């Protein structure tokens, strides 16, 4: 039996391609949408019925009604609406069949947010249970419990022993306000922190010191973590971890371990609460950490720090190139033309859907600040520019107010839909609107609004089309450099986790 286990373990382990697992919904109505068809037993209407994006009618009056019904249903197969496949485009990257096909070709395709409910990946070796006495070679599709430690050749010790959770308190008046850390000024996806600004009605706060590790305990999936470079205090919703022996357990090494996806996945697996999940403070200290010697820890820190330095440099490049793009936009000359005179307004296509009325699907549902959901139908299939109509972002400008939509989408009534004669004008208007101050065109204080009439009055510098093309070509070269730098930033965490695996 043990020989059999070893043989199948070796076979499974050698298979380096993840297994794609596709699961249909358990709810009957959701399963119909997933499959793209339903079965009818109604008299005179028996059989399979395909769920399509629109009603298909056969208008040949020479046919009997039953023949029409059969033909309509057969034609419906060409327009079936399902996340499984697109009969008109088998390379459609928004469909499950494309993920499966790529997997057979050893291509690890991205699983989009809208398909995560149906598709997952697992290592084949993890799908076999080698702990069973009666090893039956059965492949399990049930998700295993999240690991609370990475595989390692080094001794595994609980986080609570290596870096206990600190609860020491100090007076808020003892720190500089800008150094206060809350869950709001810790940044998502391991991007550190921004200095605090504003007023607080607190007296006692949790103390943190230089080289401590601070992690937001609200919505752990946001991966808010910071390696402290100063002494100050933080909110009670921020967890502070401090090395119990900084010479033996190097603080920066612990930080890199706690920055891994494995740690955050573990915290989420033990979370408390649904709408606003929190980490379980009794479970988090049980996370197991490999404890290599200090030389190995130092080597890990050195290599991970090099990646961090590359990220800092890449961010500086991004900011510098953004300034260059701004300079290009500022240099645009030409007659000032009202936006309404160079664009076709498609606001008549907008349709809002209340959240409880939306059916989950693959098409992006756009609001004032971009994609807010995914639905099963679309109202537009085009290349258009969306402009925020209302919301605080019109004034704060935390995110772009003008953004491009390509292809199929559903648009709600919080954005304007604009269609241009050519893509060069489209691009210049998008960049220009995202840069200029629109305060004079915005009405309302509590609820800022850019109505269609005012938007149409915005004046845009409008050079000759050939000049527009030259400007856009120059900007696109600069944007490609931003994309290269952004790739370095996006790949940094994977690089650091690869370094950890190499040494641990």
N, C-alpha and C positions, 0 to 999 in steps of 0.2 A: 504493500500500500504506500509506504513512504517513498519507495522508488518511483511509483506511479505519480505521486505528488510532485516529486522533483522534476520528472520528465515534463509534466504539463506546466509547471512553473517556468521552466527554462523556455519552453515554446512560447508561452504567453509573454514572458519578460522580453523575449527577443523581438516581439512585435512592437515596434516603436510608434506605429500609427494609432492614435486614439480611436476608440470605437464611437461612432455617432449613434446616439440613442434617440429615437423619435417616439414620443408618447402622445396619444390622443386624449382630449379632455374627457373627464368622467361624466360631466353634465351632458344630457342628451341633446339639448339645443345647441350647445357649444360644439359638440361632436359633429353635428350636421354641418355647421359652418366650416369646421376643420376638414371634413371629407369633401365638402362642396356638393353634396347631394343628400336627398332624403328619400325614403320609401313610402309610397302611398298605397293604402288598401281601399281607398274610396272607390265605390262602384263607378265604372266609366272613366276612371282616372288612375287606374292601377299602375304600379310599376315604379321605376326609378325616375326621380325628378332632379335635374341639375340646378344648383343655386348659382345664378348668374348676376352680373353687375347691373343688367337692365333687362326689361321684358323683351322677349323675342317673339315677333308675330309673323306668320306666313300669310301673305295676302292673296295667294292664288285662289280665286273664287271657284275654280273648277274642281277643287279638292273638297272631299267631305270633311266634316269637323274632326273626326277621329284621325284622319290622315294628316290634317293640319297639326293636331296636337302632337302626333308622333314626330313629325318633321321639326316642329318647334323645339321639342325636347332634344332631338339629335343635334340640332344646330346649337343648342345651349351648351353642349359638351365643349364646343370651341371657345366658349366664353365663360367657362366654369370659374367661379370665384372661390379659391381655396389657397391656403398657405403652402400646400403640398407641391404644386407645380403650376406653370403657366403654359398652356397648350400652344400658345403662339410664340413662345420664346423659352426654350429649354435651358438657356443660359441666364435666365433671370436670377440675379443675385439675391433677390428678396424672397426666393422660394426655397423650400426644404430640399427639393430634388437636386438643386445646384450644390448644396452643402455635401450631400451624399456622393454626388458624382466627383466633386473635388477630392473628397476623402479617399476614394478609390485610386485617385491619381497622386496621392500623398501631398495634397494641397490642403493646408489647414485654413479653411475659409472662415471668415468672421461670422459669428452667430449674432444677428441683429437683435436689438432689444425686443422687437415685436415677436420674434421667434423663440425667445428664451423659455417661454411657457411650454413649448413643444419639443425643443431640441436641446440636448446636452451631450457632453463628451465624457468618456472615462477610459482609463487604461485597462486593457484586457486583463492584465494580471490582477487588477483590483476587483474584477467582476467574478473571479473564481474564489471560492471559500476553501483555503488550504488548512483551516483549523478543524474542519469536520473530521470526525473519526472515520465515517463512511464516505470518503471523498467520492462524489458522484459526477464530477466534471461539469456540473450545472452552472450556466452563466446567469448571474443575478443582475437584474436591471434596477434593483433598489439601491438608492444612494447610500453610501456608507457614512458613518458618523465622521464628522470633520476631525482631522488629526489635531492633536494638541501639542505636537512636536514634530519637527522635521526629522527625517531619517539621518542619523549621524553616527560616526565612529567614536565620538566623544561622549563622556558622561552627560546625562541629561539631568538637570536640576530645576526645580520649580522656580518660576519667576519670583514668587513671594520670598524665596530664600536669597536669590541673587540680587533682586532689586525690590524691596518691599514697598508697599503702597503707603505714601506719606500723608499724614493728616494734621501736621502741626499748623497752628493758627497764629496769625499776626493781625494787627490793626490795619485797616485800609489806609489810614492816615500815615502809616510808616513807609509807604511806597510812592513812587512817582506814578501818576494816573496812567501815563502812556505805557507803563510796563505791566499793567493789569492784564491778565489773560482770561478771556471768557470763551465759551463755545463759539461765539460769533466772530471773534478776531483770530481764531485758529482757522487756517485755510484748508479746504478740501484737498484730497488726493496728495497728502504729504508735502504740501507747498509751504509749510512753516506758519508764520503769523504776520499780522500787520499790527502796528502799534494802536493801542486803544484810544478812542476819543469819545467824549460824551460825559454824561453825569451818571453817578451811581448812588443809590441809597443803601449802602452796606457799611457795616462796621468791622466785622471779623471775616477774614478770608484765609484760604489755605496758602501756606508759605511754599515757595519754590526757590531753589538755589541753582547757581550755574552748574551745568552738566547734568541737571535733572532731565527726565523725559516726561513731557506733558502730553496727555491724550484726552481728547473730548470723549466723555462717556455718553453723550446723547447722539443717537444715530451713528453707531460705530462704523457703519458701512461707508460713511463719508471720509473715513481714513484721515482724520485730523490729528496730526502728531507734530511735535516740535522739540528740538534739542535746545534746552535753555542756555543762553549765552550771558545771563545776568541773574541777579537776585531780586525777587519781588514777590507778588502774590497772585492768586488765581481764584476763579469761581469754584464752588463746591462740586460743580458738574464737570470739572476738569480733574482727571486723575494724575497724580504726581508719583513717579517712580524714581527711586534713588539707589544707586549701587551700594550694596552692603559692605563691599570691600573694593574700592576703586582701583587698587593696585592689582587685584586678582581678577575682578570682573570689570573690564574697562567700560566706562559709561557709554562711549560712542559705539562700541561693539553691541551693547544691549540695545541701543537706539536702532541700529540697523536691523537687528533681529525683530524688534517690535514694529518695524516699518513694513514687514513682509505681508503679503496677501494671506499667508497661512495664519498669522496672528490675528488679523482682523476677521478672517473667516471663522476662526475659533471663537472670538468674542461674540460674533453674530449668532453662532450656533448655540450659545448659552444665554442669549439675550433675554431681557425681561420687557414685556410690553409689546404692543403691535403698532399703533399709530406713531408713537415716538419711542422706539426701542432704546433701551439702555443696556450697557454692559453689566453683567452680574459680578459685583465686586467680590463675591466669595469664590467665584469660579476663575476669574481672570488670573489670580496669583498661582493657579494650578498649571498654567501653561508651562510646558517644559522647554528649557533652553539648553542647547549644546554648550559645553564649557571647555573649549580648547585651551591650550596654554597661552600665556600672554603674548608670546612671539607670534602665534597664529592669529590671535585677536588683532594685534597691531598690523599684521599684513592685510587682514580683511579691511580694517579701517583705512589703511593707506590706499588700497585699490578702490574702495567705495568712495573715498574722498576725492579721488581723481575723477570719478564719474560725476560727482557733485560739482566739481570745479568746471567740468565741461558743460554742465547745465547752466551754471552761472554765466559762462562765456556765451553760450547759445542765447540766453535771455537778453544779454546785452546787445547781441547782434540783432535780435528781433526788434528791440526798442529803437536801435539806430536806424534800421531799415524802415520802420514805421515812420520815423521822422523824415526820411528821404522821400517816402511816398507822400507825406503831408506837404513837403516842399514842392513836389511835382503838381499836386492838386492846387496849391496856392498860386502856382505859376500859370495855370490855365487862363487864357484870355479869349475874348470873343464877345459877340453881342449877348447881352443878358436877355434871356427868353424865359417867359413864364413856364413852369413845369407843365401846367395844363395844356399848353400849346404844342408840346412835343411828345405827348403820351396818350395812350388809349386807356381810359379808366374802366376796370372790370369789376367794380364793387358790387354790381348786380349778381355776381356769382357767389357772393359770400352767404354762408348759411351757418348760424350758430347751433350747436347741439349741447344741451345740458349734459353734465357728466354722467348722470344716472340713465341717460337715454343713448349713450354711445355704445356701439358694438365693437368689441376689440377686433382689430385687423392689422393689415400691413401698411396702410397708407397714413402718412404723417398728417396730424391735425394741428394747424398753425393758429397761434394767437399773437398778441401784441409783441411778445419777446421771442418768438420762434416756435419750435415744436412743443406742444403741451400734452399730446396724447397720440395714439394710433387707432385708426378706425377701419371699418371693413369696406368703405366706399370712398369715392373721391368726387370732387366737383370741378376739378380742373386737371388738364394734362398738357402742360405748356411750360414755357420759359418766361417767368414773370418776376417782377420786383415787388416785394411786400413792404409797406411803410406802416409803422405803428400808428394807430389812430388815437389810442388813449393809454392811460397808465402812468405811474410815477416815473418810469424809465424815460419818458419824453424829456424829463428835466434832469434826472440823475445821470442818464446816459451810461449806466453800468454795462449795458449790452448794446449792440448795434440796433438802431431803429429802422434801418433799411437792410433787407437781406433777400437773397435770391432763392427762388424755388424752381427746381427743374423736375419736370415729369408730373406724375399723378400725386395729388394732394387734396385735402379738404381744408378750406379757409374759413375761419369764423369772422364775425363782424367787428373784431377789434383791430383789424389791419386793412389798409387799402391795397388793392391789387392793380398794378400798373404794367402795361404792355408797351414795349418800345419797338420801333421799326428795325433797329439793329442792335447787336449786342455791345458795340463800343459805347453807344450813348447810354445804354442800360448800365454798363459798368461804371462810367464816369459819374452818372447821377447817384448811383449807390454810394460810391466813395465820397462824393461831395456832400450828400445829405448826412452821412455819418460823421462828417467833420465840422460842419458849420453850426452856429447857434441858431436855433429855431424859436427862441422865446417869443419873438414878435408875432409868430403865427399860432401860438398855443393859447388856448383859452382854459379857464378853470384853475382853481388852486387846489382844492381837495382832490379833484379828479381831473388832471390835465388832459386836454383833448386837442388833437390836430384834425379838424374836420376837413371834408373834401374840398370845400370852397377855399379855405385858407391854404391848404396844401397846394392847390392849383396855382396860387399866386406866388409861390416861392420862385425866385429868379435864379436861373442857372446859367453860368457862362457857357456859350454854345459855339465852339470853333467849327471849322469845316470838317466834314466827315473824315477826310484823309488825315487831318491833324488829330482828330479823336482816336483814330486807329493807331497812330504813332504813339500817342500818350498812353493808351491802354497797353500797347506792346511793351513799353518801358516799365510800366507798373507791374505787368505780369512777370517780367524778369526779376524785379525786386521781390515779388510775392513768392517766386520759386525759391529764392534764397531764404525767405522766412520759413517756407515749408521744410527746407533742409535743416534749418536750425531747430524747428519745432520737432522734427523727427528725433533729433538728439535728446530733446527734453522728454518726449513721449517714451523713448526706449530706455531711459535711465534706470527705472525701477527694475525692469527685467534684467538689465546688466548687473545690477547690484545683487539681485537674488541668484544669478548665475555664479557670481563671485562667492557668495555664501555657500552654495552647494559644492563648489570646487574644494573649499577648505574644510567643510564640515561633513 
